[in-house]
């Protein structure tokens, strides 16, 4: 029974790790992040700030879940 929960935690941890990598790479850096993908359309849309805020929130949630799963896996292994 314990190995089922451990496998579920592994699965969640792997999904969160991949998600964190993707969402961090989408953030605006020097190149502009998501807004850099649509460089010609940045001036026409003012809603890019909302997208960046939501991206920040999603990244924070993924970071918290990553920390929790890391601690749980550390305790049970």
VMD Tcl script that draws the C-alpha trace (Angstrom):
set ca {
  {0.00 0.00 0.00}
  {2.84 2.40 0.80}
  {4.47 1.97 -2.58}
  {1.29 3.09 -4.35}
  {1.35 6.44 -2.53}
  {5.07 6.74 -3.15}
  {4.56 6.15 -6.88}
  {1.79 8.77 -6.91}
  {4.15 11.24 -5.20}
  {6.87 10.45 -7.75}
  {4.42 11.10 -10.57}
  {3.25 14.41 -9.10}
  {6.85 15.43 -8.46}
  {7.94 14.68 -12.04}
  {4.96 16.55 -13.53}
  {5.63 19.55 -11.28}
  {9.34 19.52 -12.19}
  {8.58 19.60 -15.91}
  {5.93 22.28 -15.37}
  {8.32 24.45 -13.36}
  {10.93 24.24 -16.11}
  {8.39 25.24 -18.76}
  {6.86 28.09 -16.78}
  {10.23 29.52 -15.75}
  {11.35 29.49 -19.37}
  {8.18 31.37 -20.35}
  {8.94 34.26 -17.97}
  {10.10 37.60 -19.28}
  {13.82 38.00 -19.16}
  {15.97 40.16 -21.34}
  {14.29 38.70 -24.41}
  {10.80 39.53 -23.22}
  {9.43 36.08 -22.35}
  {5.95 35.47 -23.70}
  {5.75 38.98 -25.10}
  {8.99 38.33 -26.99}
  {7.29 35.55 -28.92}
  {4.88 38.03 -30.46}
  {7.28 40.91 -30.92}
  {5.23 42.64 -33.61}
  {1.98 42.30 -31.68}
  {3.18 43.64 -28.33}
  {2.14 47.19 -29.10}
  {-1.38 46.19 -30.10}
  {-2.22 44.21 -26.95}
  {-2.15 45.80 -23.54}
  {-3.15 42.58 -21.74}
  {0.35 41.12 -21.61}
  {0.67 42.31 -18.01}
  {-2.25 40.09 -17.03}
  {-0.61 37.12 -18.72}
  {2.65 37.77 -16.89}
  {0.81 38.07 -13.54}
  {-0.99 34.79 -14.08}
  {2.28 33.18 -15.15}
  {3.84 34.40 -11.90}
  {0.99 32.91 -9.87}
  {1.17 29.56 -11.64}
  {4.94 29.43 -11.16}
  {4.56 30.18 -7.44}
  {1.97 27.41 -7.04}
  {4.22 24.96 -8.89}
  {7.14 26.02 -6.65}
  {5.13 25.41 -3.48}
  {3.93 22.01 -4.71}
  {7.52 21.17 -5.71}
  {8.77 22.05 -2.21}
  {6.04 20.00 -0.53}
  {6.61 16.93 -2.70}
  {10.37 17.21 -2.18}
  {9.95 17.28 1.60}
  {7.44 14.40 1.57}
  {9.71 12.27 -0.60}
  {12.66 13.09 1.66}
  {10.72 12.02 4.75}
  {9.38 8.77 3.32}
  {12.54 7.63 1.57}
}
mol new
graphics top color blue
foreach p $ca { graphics top sphere $p radius 0.5 }
foreach p [lrange $ca 0 end-1] q [lrange $ca 1 end] { graphics top cylinder $p $q radius 0.2 }
display resetview
